[in-house]
Amino acid sequence: MQIRRVTLDAIAAGTVTVLFRRWDRARVRVGGTQRTPVGVLEFTAVEPVAEADLTADDARAAGFAALDALRAAQVGTGQIYRVAVRPAGPDPRVALRARARLSATDRAEIASRLDRLDRASRRGPWTATVLGLIAENPGVRAPDLAAGLGLETPPLKRDVRKLKELGLTESLEVGYRLSPRGRAWRRHVASNHTAN
């Protein structure tokens, strides 16, 4: 679910506890979680609600100054859902990204997972290329990085998300950079190539 940064900050601060979305079907489930820039969020309730049943309490809980503002924000078609949300701890990828000391087990796991990503790709091995591109171009917009590889932007973003899952990259306000873990991995690969 897309959540604006100002809303994420309000959820983290505890001033927003409910989100409203128009969907053709519920897109999140009770007990589900979502990783965000402010940490992991948990969805504690997901229920359909009629626009006429929205209340001033709903508006306050969603961060709106008045009920009219909440109702005006419910644009589009589909059922309105009231989604209760709460902070559920830090994003585990943050701690993973910071781990720059790679044990033999870490190195073997990263190598195995990158190899699986490369083998599963229809366009062939890509992980080393994308890691290298990000290393050489920190903070460069995704469309510009994608163009340098002859790709559309969405496939590049999917690739970067896969690398982020491994703790190797991190998003910036604009573009990406290698995490400490990603830089340690690149140093390991470079030292292996030098040794060979």
Summary of the structure (lengths in Angstrom):
residues: 196
radius of gyration: 20.7
end to end distance: 46.1
largest distance: 70.0
contacts: 538
relative contact order: 0.12
helix: 48%
strand: 18%
